[in-house]
């Protein structure tokens, strides 16, 4: 589940040149994600500190990311993120509150420029915690270079599904695709917090249990 990606897709579908813009964003995201992924795997293998999934570095990574995932689940469940946003808003001047500027990512994606959207895809889609754990696991498997490439590309094709399916939809059934994406976005807006809590909690417990078992 990649809500940020879906939010970008919704913005791009509202633009007149939605097909080239969504294509540019997807290519940018895949380029940075796959490129950095392969670079990280090469660095991990070259470091010699990741002999297996039971190495000290692997165990520490599992425990650290697992702990952060559980903290995120607790923060979302207690709505600590909402209280933090309210405190930030209270520090702004009345004029700034009244103007209510859109997020920078939304302003950039709404400009309708293919090169700018491609650059935004590069900037926004840097590796996250779950992806880094996946890369660590791939590196610990000591596959051939060709196998590493296939695994990283496959991982990214799954991770970017929320952009790939709408892109195919724009080619095959553009009007229906826009309606389906809008409904998906509304559904995620209503249920996104619960989904994030469950996914973060499950990921956190899994990584901590695996880290302890491999220690």
Secondary structure, 3 states (H helix, E strand, C coil): CCHHHHHHHHHHHCCCCHHHHHHHHHHHHHHHHHHHHHHHHHHHHHHCCCCCCCCHHHHHHHHHHHHHHHHHHHHHHCCHHHHHHHHHHHHCCHHHHHHCCCCHHHHHHCCCCHHHHHHHHHHHCCCCHHHHHHHHHHHHCCCCHHHHHHHHHHHHHHHCHHHHHHHHHHHHCHHHHHHHHHHHHHHHHHHHHHHHHHHHHHHHHHHHHHHHHHC
